[in-house]
Amino acid sequence: MRSLTPAAPSPPLLDVLGARWTLDAPVVGVAWDEDLAGFGLGDGSVAMARAEWAGAAELEPCNGGLSLTPATALPPPVSRQRVHQGACLDIAALSDGGFLTGGDDGRLIRTTENGVTAELENHAGRSIGWVAAGAAGWNAAAVGRQVHLSGRTRQAIDLPAAVTALAFDAAGTRLAMAHDRGITLWTPDAPTTVLRTEGCPVSIAWSPDGAYLVCGLRENALHGWRLASGGGGGDIEMSGHPEEPRSLAFSGDGSFLASSGAPGVMCWRFDPPAGRPPVECGLPSTRLPVCRVAYHPTFPLIAAGYRNGAVLLCQPARDDALFVKGAAGGSVSALAWSADGKRLAIGTDGGEAGLVNLPGQLFNFARSSRPADARLQQRSPIP
């Protein structure tokens, strides 16, 4: 185990190992196409960038620790493409490369790394508020009370109320479509089914193995379902959030669910039995609660974004933290790890975008089921 305790307070990791850009438009979402990050913006643009460039800072092993070579060159400007007339409302990474966006102009657009765009659908006079792309090649776009699916075939699914969230499972073969009073599940070769809940879902998360589906409710609570035959059946009720849990994320092994909407990150255990009281981690802020969470795909490590723009890394059941980004730039509106866990993308509603390299050597976690095997050094308080 390697300590991260510095000899003196250090700047946030974004300032040491990353890059940031001011985009002059709110970041509404971010997605990763391998090592390329795509930011959907409120002015209808997609901005694309990488966390590595010639002259970027580097970490290298040295005498049992790590040696930092500071950056010798500024990061290049982002590549930016205007794809919507109006705002981009959601973004997802396509399984065969590029980014899928929906906008308030009713257009569904594919954008590739070289800036080539293609209009896939056009629902003139309406908005595409949510998009999703699955690993199996299915794509989904929500238009009011309909979800339009494309892949092996095209179809439209009518729902009882307007869509409030979309999410494919890890395999990309099941789609959860949230709406008032429930979630409708779609699979390619079976009728849709409805999972009922009291209240209106505002976020969705699948466990990595697809055994659990959880939604955050507008009523400041979580509702979950055991879907796998070995899950024991029944619903799971989880309450205690002061605000709406609009961001949810499962750990890579499915043992924890992190949720926003509280002074600190709420961590719910999902190694059976599920639904036990949560533990809290990070630095609690009574005035500026957590608004975005993203779980590392491998390590027991959570990225937490706050309403004042700060981003930190924390671990379940621990109160220490490592600062990635200081407070500035508006509320954190987008937060996502790359699939390999080596990079973190950050966006704010004030128009800041950032990418930071976080190689595994920086943390040196043991790969076990223990919730944490290394400590993070607290850098500075959050108000």
C-alpha positions in Angstrom: 0.0 0.0 0.0 1.4 3.4 -1.0 0.6 6.5 1.0 -0.7 9.6 -0.9 0.1 11.9 2.0 2.1 14.9 0.6 4.8 16.7 2.6 2.8 20.0 2.0 -0.6 20.8 0.6 -0.7 20.2 -3.2 -2.8 21.7 -5.9 -5.8 19.8 -7.2 -4.9 16.9 -9.5 -6.5 18.6 -12.5 -3.9 21.4 -12.3 -1.0 18.9 -12.1 -2.1 16.0 -14.3 -4.8 17.3 -16.5 -6.1 20.0 -18.8 -9.1 22.4 -18.6 -10.9 24.5 -21.1 -13.5 27.3 -20.9 -16.2 26.6 -23.4 -18.6 29.5 -22.8 -21.6 27.2 -22.8 -23.0 24.8 -20.2 -21.7 21.2 -20.3 -24.9 19.0 -20.4 -23.1 15.7 -20.5 -19.9 13.8 -21.3 -19.1 10.4 -22.8 -15.9 8.5 -23.7 -15.1 6.9 -27.0 -12.0 5.0 -25.8 -9.5 7.8 -24.9 -11.5 10.5 -26.6 -13.9 12.5 -24.5 -17.0 14.2 -26.0 -18.7 17.0 -24.2 -22.3 17.9 -25.2 -22.8 21.7 -24.8 -25.8 23.9 -24.3 -25.0 25.9 -27.4 -25.6 22.8 -29.6 -22.0 21.9 -30.0 -20.0 18.8 -29.3 -16.4 19.4 -28.0 -13.9 16.6 -28.2 -10.5 16.3 -26.5 -7.9 13.9 -25.1 -6.2 13.9 -21.8 -2.8 13.2 -23.4 -0.8 15.4 -25.7 2.9 16.0 -26.5 4.5 17.7 -23.5 1.8 16.7 -21.0 2.8 15.9 -17.4 3.8 12.3 -16.7 4.0 10.0 -13.7 6.7 7.4 -13.6 7.8 4.8 -11.0 10.8 6.0 -9.1 12.5 4.4 -6.0 9.3 2.6 -4.9 7.2 5.7 -5.4 6.2 8.0 -8.3 8.0 10.8 -10.0 6.2 13.7 -11.6 7.5 15.2 -14.8 5.7 18.6 -15.1 4.0 19.6 -18.3 6.2 21.3 -20.8 3.5 22.4 -23.2 -0.1 23.6 -23.0 -2.9 21.3 -24.1 -4.2 21.9 -27.6 -7.7 23.5 -28.0 -10.7 21.2 -28.1 -12.1 20.2 -31.4 -15.6 21.7 -31.6 -18.5 21.0 -33.9 -21.9 22.7 -34.0 -24.4 19.9 -34.5 -27.7 21.3 -33.2 -29.7 24.5 -33.8 -30.4 25.2 -30.2 -29.1 23.2 -27.2 -27.6 19.8 -27.1 -29.6 17.9 -24.4 -27.8 14.6 -24.0 -24.8 12.7 -25.3 -23.7 9.0 -25.4 -20.8 7.2 -27.0 -21.7 4.8 -29.8 -20.5 1.2 -29.7 -18.9 1.5 -33.2 -17.3 4.9 -32.5 -18.3 8.5 -32.4 -21.0 10.3 -30.3 -24.7 10.3 -30.4 -26.5 13.5 -29.4 -30.1 14.7 -29.1 -31.2 18.3 -29.1 -34.1 20.6 -28.7 -34.2 21.0 -32.5 -35.5 17.4 -32.6 -32.5 16.0 -34.4 -30.5 12.9 -33.5 -26.9 13.4 -34.7 -23.9 11.2 -34.9 -20.5 13.0 -34.7 -17.2 11.4 -35.4 -13.7 12.3 -34.2 -12.9 14.1 -37.5 -15.9 16.3 -37.1 -18.2 14.5 -39.7 -21.8 14.6 -38.7 -24.8 12.6 -39.8 -28.5 13.2 -39.1 -30.0 9.9 -38.0 -33.5 11.1 -37.1 -35.4 14.4 -37.3 -38.5 15.0 -35.1 -39.1 18.6 -36.2 -40.9 20.8 -33.6 -40.1 18.4 -30.8 -37.1 17.8 -28.5 -34.9 14.7 -28.0 -34.3 15.0 -24.3 -32.5 11.7 -23.7 -30.2 9.4 -25.7 -28.6 6.0 -24.9 -26.3 3.7 -26.8 -25.8 0.0 -25.9 -22.8 -2.3 -26.2 -24.8 -4.6 -28.5 -25.4 -1.9 -31.1 -28.9 -0.7 -30.1 -29.4 3.1 -29.8 -32.3 4.9 -28.2 -33.7 8.4 -28.3 -36.6 9.8 -26.2 -39.1 12.2 -27.8 -41.8 13.1 -25.3 -43.7 9.9 -24.4 -42.0 7.8 -27.2 -38.6 6.1 -27.3 -37.2 5.4 -30.8 -34.9 2.4 -31.1 -32.5 1.6 -33.9 -30.2 -1.4 -34.4 -31.1 -4.6 -36.1 -34.6 -3.1 -36.7 -36.3 0.2 -36.0 -39.2 0.6 -33.6 -41.0 3.2 -31.5 -42.2 2.4 -28.0 -45.2 4.4 -26.5 -44.9 5.1 -22.8 -47.6 6.2 -20.2 -45.8 9.5 -19.5 -42.8 11.6 -20.7 -39.4 9.9 -20.5 -37.3 11.1 -17.6 -34.2 8.9 -18.1 -32.8 6.2 -20.3 -30.1 3.5 -19.6 -29.0 0.3 -21.3 -27.6 -2.5 -19.1 -23.9 -3.4 -19.4 -24.6 -6.0 -22.1 -26.6 -3.5 -24.1 -29.5 -5.9 -24.5 -32.0 -4.4 -22.0 -33.1 -0.8 -22.0 -34.7 0.9 -19.0 -37.0 3.8 -19.8 -38.0 5.9 -16.8 -41.3 7.8 -16.6 -43.8 8.9 -13.9 -44.7 6.0 -11.6 -42.3 3.5 -13.0 -39.7 2.1 -15.4 -40.5 0.3 -18.6 -38.1 -2.5 -19.6 -37.4 -3.4 -23.2 -35.5 -6.4 -24.7 -35.2 -7.1 -28.4 -37.3 -10.3 -28.5 -39.9 -9.9 -25.7 -42.8 -7.7 -24.8 -42.0 -4.7 -22.6 -42.6 -4.9 -18.9 -43.3 -2.2 -16.4 -41.7 -1.9 -12.9 -43.9 0.2 -10.7 -42.9 2.7 -8.2 -44.5 5.5 -6.2 -43.1 8.8 -7.5 -41.2 9.9 -10.6 -37.8 8.5 -11.4 -35.1 11.1 -12.4 -32.0 8.8 -12.7 -31.3 5.1 -13.5 -28.4 2.7 -12.7 -27.9 -0.9 -13.6 -25.7 -3.2 -11.5 -22.8 -4.5 -13.7 -24.2 -8.0 -13.7 -27.8 -6.8 -14.5 -29.2 -8.3 -11.3 -30.4 -5.0 -9.9 -31.9 -1.9 -11.4 -32.2 1.3 -9.2 -33.8 4.6 -9.9 -33.5 7.9 -8.0 -36.9 9.5 -7.3 -38.0 13.1 -7.4 -39.4 12.4 -4.0 -35.8 12.3 -2.5 -35.5 8.5 -2.3 -34.3 5.5 -4.2 -36.3 2.5 -5.4 -34.6 -0.7 -6.6 -35.6 -4.0 -8.1 -34.0 -7.5 -8.0 -34.2 -8.7 -11.6 -32.0 -11.8 -11.7 -33.5 -15.2 -10.7 -30.9 -15.5 -7.9 -31.6 -12.0 -6.5 -34.3 -13.1 -4.2 -37.2 -11.1 -5.8 -38.9 -8.1 -4.5 -38.4 -4.3 -4.3 -35.8 -2.3 -2.4 -36.7 1.0 -0.8 -33.9 3.4 0.2 -34.7 6.8 1.7 -32.9 9.6 3.5 -31.8 12.0 0.8 -32.3 15.7 1.5 -32.5 16.4 -2.2 -33.3 14.5 -5.4 -30.7 11.8 -6.2 -30.1 12.7 -9.8 -26.8 10.8 -10.2 -26.3 7.1 -9.4 -23.3 4.8 -10.0 -22.5 1.2 -9.2 -19.1 0.0 -8.2 -17.3 -2.2 -10.7 -18.0 -5.3 -8.7 -21.6 -4.3 -7.9 -21.1 -4.3 -4.1 -21.9 -0.6 -3.7 -24.2 2.0 -5.2 -23.2 5.7 -4.8 -25.8 8.4 -5.0 -25.9 12.2 -5.0 -28.4 14.4 -3.3 -26.9 14.5 0.2 -24.1 16.5 2.0 -21.7 13.7 1.2 -21.7 10.7 -1.1 -24.3 8.1 0.0 -22.9 4.6 -0.4 -25.5 1.7 -0.3 -24.3 -1.9 0.0 -25.5 -4.3 -2.6 -23.5 -7.4 -1.7 -26.4 -9.4 -0.3 -28.5 -8.6 1.4 -29.2 -5.3 -0.5 -30.9 -2.3 1.0 -29.0 -2.0 4.3 -28.5 1.5 5.7 -25.9 3.6 3.7 -22.5 4.8 4.7 -21.4 8.3 3.8 -18.0 9.3 2.4 -16.3 12.4 1.1 -16.4 15.8 2.7 -19.9 16.6 3.8 -21.2 20.1 2.8 -24.5 21.2 4.3 -24.7 24.2 1.9 -23.3 22.6 -1.3 -24.4 18.9 -1.6 -23.0 16.3 -4.0 -24.7 16.7 -7.4 -22.8 14.1 -9.5 -21.1 10.8 -8.8 -19.0 8.4 -10.9 -17.6 5.1 -9.7 -14.2 3.9 -10.9 -14.7 0.8 -13.1 -12.1 -1.2 -11.1 -11.0 0.4 -7.9 -13.2 1.2 -4.8 -13.0 4.8 -5.7 -15.8 7.4 -6.2 -15.5 10.7 -8.0 -17.9 13.2 -6.4 -18.9 16.6 -7.9 -20.3 19.4 -5.8 -22.5 22.4 -6.6 -19.7 24.8 -6.2 -17.6 23.1 -8.9 -15.3 21.1 -6.7 -14.5 17.4 -7.5 -12.9 15.0 -5.2 -12.1 11.3 -4.9 -13.3 9.3 -1.9 -14.0 5.8 -0.7 -16.9 4.1 1.0 -17.0 4.4 4.7 -14.1 6.8 4.8 -14.0 10.6 5.4 -10.6 11.4 3.7 -10.5 12.7 0.2 -8.2 13.7 -2.6 -9.1 16.9 -4.5 -9.3 16.7 -8.3 -10.7 20.1 -9.0 -11.2 23.2 -6.8 -14.4 25.2 -6.5 -15.1 27.3 -9.6 -16.9 27.3 -12.9 -20.4 26.5 -11.7 -22.0 23.4 -10.5 -20.6 20.0 -11.7 -23.0 18.9 -14.4 -21.0 16.0 -16.0 -18.6 13.4 -14.6 -17.4 10.2 -16.2 -14.5 7.7 -16.0 -13.1 6.3 -19.2 -13.7 2.5 -19.6 -10.2 1.7 -18.5 -10.4 3.9 -15.5 -7.2 5.9 -16.4 -9.0 9.2 -17.1 -11.7 11.3 -15.6 -13.8 13.9 -17.5 -15.4 16.8 -15.8 -17.9 19.4 -17.0 -19.8 22.3 -15.2 -22.9 24.3 -16.0 -20.6 27.4 -16.1 -18.9 26.1 -19.2 -15.7 24.5 -17.8 -14.5 21.2 -19.2 -11.6 19.2 -17.8 -9.7 15.9 -18.3 -7.3 14.4 -15.8 -5.0 11.4 -16.1 -5.3 9.1 -13.0 -3.1 6.0 -13.6 -3.6 3.1 -11.3 -0.1 3.5 -9.9 -1.3 6.7 -8.2 -3.6 4.7 -5.9 -2.1 1.1 -5.8 -5.3 -0.4 -4.5 -5.3 -4.1 -3.8 -7.8 -5.8 -6.1 -10.1 -7.3 -3.5 -13.6 -7.1 -2.2 -12.6 -4.9 0.7 -14.2 -1.5 0.4 -10.8 0.3 0.5 -7.1 -0.6 0.7 -5.5 2.7 0.6 -6.1 6.1 2.2 -6.6 9.4 0.4 -5.2 12.6 1.7 -7.7 15.4 2.5 -6.5 18.5 0.7 -8.9 21.3 1.7 -12.4 21.7 3.0 -15.6 22.2 1.0 -17.9 24.9 2.5 
